[in-house]
Amino acid sequence: ASALATLDVIQQEGLVENSAAMGDRLMPQLRALKDSGRYPIKDVRGKGLMVGLEFEAGNPGAAAAVTKACLDNGLMMLGTSSYEAVRFIPPLTVSADELDLGVELFTKALDATFVN
């Protein structure tokens, strides 16, 4: 019964559609960070709201440093165990404003880690 109720909420609140739309909003913002050349970002990949950002080789500890700087700014990020990468996995209910704020805080963390 609880699984069916969960599926009802997902459908009624359009969470799958929101995930796709917000993923379409997130990916270009992260790719713009990569393309700026300011940061050693190797790749941005994912689907919907499950997005990974991998740092270039030669930056040991980059993911941990960025994750820590994000946390210092109030943004929780997930690292990975084997790669210098971080994962974006916001809730399916995330709004455009919340997503944009997350990218802003992430950019501050990149600046603190690689530019300052």
Backbone torsions as a table, in degrees:
resi	resn	phi	psi	omega
1	ALA	NA	-40.8	-179.1
2	SER	-68.4	-36.0	178.0
3	ALA	-64.4	-41.6	178.8
4	LEU	-66.2	-39.0	177.3
5	ALA	-63.8	-39.2	177.6
6	THR	-63.4	-45.0	178.3
7	LEU	-62.0	-37.3	176.9
8	ASP	-61.5	-44.7	179.6
9	VAL	-63.3	-44.5	179.4
10	ILE	-57.7	-43.3	-179.2
11	GLN	-72.9	-47.6	-175.7
12	GLN	-64.4	-35.7	-178.2
13	GLU	-91.9	1.4	176.5
14	GLY	63.6	37.5	-174.2
15	LEU	-68.8	-32.7	177.3
16	VAL	-67.5	-43.3	178.6
17	GLU	-65.1	-40.4	178.0
18	ASN	-63.8	-40.2	178.6
19	SER	-60.6	-44.3	179.1
20	ALA	-64.4	-45.6	-178.4
21	ALA	-65.4	-42.9	-179.4
22	MET	-71.7	-32.3	174.0
23	GLY	-64.4	-39.6	176.4
24	ASP	-65.1	-24.5	177.0
25	ARG	-83.2	-39.0	-175.6
26	LEU	-71.5	-46.1	-173.4
27	MET	-57.2	-47.7	179.5
28	PRO	-62.6	-34.0	179.2
29	GLN	-66.2	-42.4	179.7
30	LEU	-71.5	-36.8	177.0
31	ARG	-65.4	-34.0	176.9
32	ALA	-64.4	-37.5	175.7
33	LEU	-62.6	-44.0	178.1
34	LYS	-61.7	-48.9	-175.4
35	ASP	-69.8	-16.9	-179.8
36	SER	-66.2	-24.0	-178.8
37	GLY	77.6	0.9	-179.7
38	ARG	-77.1	-23.5	-171.7
39	TYR	-128.1	149.1	-179.2
40	PRO	-80.6	64.7	-179.5
41	ILE	-96.4	122.7	-178.9
42	LYS	-85.1	-42.6	-172.9
43	ASP	-156.7	150.1	171.7
44	VAL	-126.6	123.4	-177.4
45	ARG	-148.3	156.0	176.8
46	GLY	152.6	-172.3	-180.0
47	LYS	-146.8	137.8	-178.7
48	GLY	61.2	-131.2	-178.6
49	LEU	-98.9	11.4	175.5
50	MET	-106.2	97.0	-171.6
51	VAL	-126.8	136.8	176.3
52	GLY	-114.6	147.6	178.0
53	LEU	-128.8	117.8	-177.6
54	GLU	-104.9	137.0	178.0
55	PHE	-89.2	152.9	-179.3
56	GLU	-64.5	153.4	175.3
57	ALA	-60.2	154.4	-179.5
58	GLY	91.0	8.0	178.0
59	ASN	-125.7	62.1	-178.5
60	PRO	-61.5	134.4	179.8
61	GLY	84.4	1.9	-177.8
62	ALA	-60.7	-45.9	-177.9
63	ALA	-62.4	-42.8	179.6
64	ALA	-65.5	-41.2	-179.7
65	ALA	-65.8	-42.3	179.2
66	VAL	-67.6	-42.3	178.0
67	THR	-59.3	-42.0	178.9
68	LYS	-66.3	-43.6	179.4
69	ALA	-64.4	-36.9	175.7
70	CYS	-61.3	-48.0	-179.5
71	LEU	-60.5	-38.6	177.1
72	ASP	-60.7	-26.0	179.3
73	ASN	-99.0	6.8	176.7
74	GLY	89.6	15.0	179.7
75	LEU	-115.7	120.6	177.9
76	MET	-88.3	129.1	178.5
77	MET	-124.4	158.3	175.3
78	LEU	-107.6	129.0	172.2
79	GLY	-86.9	-176.7	174.4
80	THR	-121.9	162.1	-175.6
81	SER	-84.2	-30.7	-174.1
82	SER	-115.1	-9.8	-176.8
83	TYR	-123.9	157.5	172.8
84	GLU	-82.8	78.8	-175.5
85	ALA	-146.0	156.7	173.8
86	VAL	-124.6	155.1	-178.9
87	ARG	-119.9	138.4	172.6
88	PHE	-101.6	119.4	176.9
89	ILE	-140.6	69.4	178.9
90	PRO	-71.6	165.1	178.8
91	PRO	-64.8	153.1	-179.8
92	LEU	-62.7	-16.2	-178.9
93	THR	-92.9	5.6	-175.5
94	VAL	-58.9	140.9	177.5
95	SER	-94.1	166.9	177.5
96	ALA	-60.6	-42.1	179.8
97	ASP	-63.8	-42.3	178.9
98	GLU	-65.0	-40.5	179.0
99	LEU	-63.9	-44.9	178.6
100	ASP	-62.4	-39.3	176.7
101	LEU	-63.3	-41.3	178.0
102	GLY	-60.1	-42.4	178.3
103	VAL	-66.3	-38.5	177.7
104	GLU	-61.9	-46.1	179.1
105	LEU	-66.2	-37.7	177.6
106	PHE	-63.7	-41.7	178.5
107	THR	-62.6	-40.8	176.0
108	LYS	-60.2	-39.5	178.9
109	ALA	-66.5	-40.4	176.4
110	LEU	-61.5	-45.1	178.6
111	ASP	-59.8	-44.3	-178.9
112	ALA	-65.4	-31.4	-176.7
113	THR	-85.1	-41.7	-170.5
114	PHE	-111.8	-21.8	-174.0
115	VAL	-103.2	-41.1	-176.3
116	ASN	-79.6	NA	NA
